[in-house]
Amino acid sequence: MISRRQGHIGGVKTPIAGALALVFSVLSAEAVEFDKDVLPILKSHCFKCHRDGKAKGDFNLEPHQIKEHIGAGLQIVPGRPNSGLFMKVIQSDDPDNRMPPKGAGLGEKDVNILKLWITQGAELGPGESVTPGKEPLEGVWTNKSGKKIKAALLGVEEGKAILRLANGKIYKYPITSLDAESQTRVKEFAQKEG
């Protein structure tokens, strides 16, 4: 039943109805692909300042680095487009905090693609790999205190094991903090990398 009062639909205020419409449109939308849909937006609007060799704010959006910024409590929170700093600065009305800092900012279509990508889990697709062509080493890693860490070893960088935890978060763990057996497995993996 549609009420005749403006701003109401069947007793529900329009902002709620609008939010429901957004949820249903997201559920029925096609999957957003990182390489096809998201990467072109990042290249044209973000790579000037956030790429290899020039990662302002320590924020590199290159495909092989962006995964470092995806996860709970990070700049891009999968499933929650309004939680991470990434979308907050893109949508900011404050010219001192908005990204990109110059020009009109991203258009509504680009913003919606990024939001949908994050809502759908911020997946990077088949190109996601710290070490191209190398399978991650799934396992349980033990630190010197005996704590066990279930994670996939993605690579080794600057004395740290790059681990992907079960929640998808990437964590760089100091190899020297692992027990002897875990250190050996990490070193063997690293030798196969090279």
Residue pairs with C-beta under 8 A, 6 or more apart in sequence:
1 10
1 11
2 9
2 10
3 9
3 10
3 11
7 13
7 14
8 14
9 17
26 116
26 119
26 120
29 116
31 120
32 38
32 113
32 116
32 117
32 120
33 125
34 63
34 117
34 123
34 124
34 125
34 127
34 128
35 63
35 125
35 127
37 113
37 117
38 113
38 114
38 117
39 63
41 106
41 110
41 113
41 114
42 50
42 61
42 66
45 100
45 106
45 110
46 61
46 99
46 100
47 61
47 62
48 54
48 100
49 56
49 100
50 56
50 57
50 59
50 60
50 61
51 60
51 61
51 62
52 60
52 62
52 65
55 65
59 69
59 75
60 66
60 68
61 69
63 124
63 127
63 128
64 129
64 130
66 76
66 124
67 124
67 128
67 130
67 170
68 74
68 170
69 75
69 76
69 86
70 76
70 77
70 78
70 122
70 124
70 168
70 170
71 77
71 78
71 167
71 168
71 169
71 170
72 167
72 169
74 84
74 169
75 84
75 85
75 86
76 84
76 86
76 87
76 118
76 122
77 83
77 84
77 118
77 122
78 118
78 121
78 122
78 123
78 168
79 118
79 119
79 121
79 122
80 118
80 119
81 87
81 114
81 115
81 116
81 118
81 119
82 88
84 118
86 114
86 118
87 111
87 114
87 115
87 118
89 97
89 98
89 99
90 98
90 99
90 105
90 106
90 111
90 114
91 111
92 98
92 99
95 101
98 105
99 105
100 106
106 114
117 123
129 154
130 154
130 155
130 157
130 162
131 154
131 155
131 193
134 155
134 192
134 193
136 152
136 153
136 154
136 164
137 152
137 153
137 185
137 189
138 152
138 153
139 150
139 151
139 152
139 153
139 185
140 148
140 149
140 150
141 148
141 149
141 150
141 151
141 153
141 161
141 163
141 173
141 178
141 182
141 185
141 186
142 148
142 149
142 178
142 179
142 181
142 182
143 149
143 173
143 177
143 178
143 179
143 182
144 177
144 178
144 179
146 179
149 163
149 165
149 173
150 165
150 166
151 163
151 164
151 165
151 166
151 171
152 163
152 164
153 161
153 162
153 163
153 185
153 186
153 189
154 162
154 163
154 164
154 170
155 162
155 190
155 193
156 162
156 175
156 186
156 187
156 189
156 190
156 193
157 172
159 174
159 175
159 176
160 172
160 173
160 174
160 175
161 172
161 173
161 174
161 175
161 178
161 186
162 170
162 171
162 172
163 170
163 171
163 172
163 173
164 170
164 171
165 171
175 183
175 186
175 187
176 183
178 186
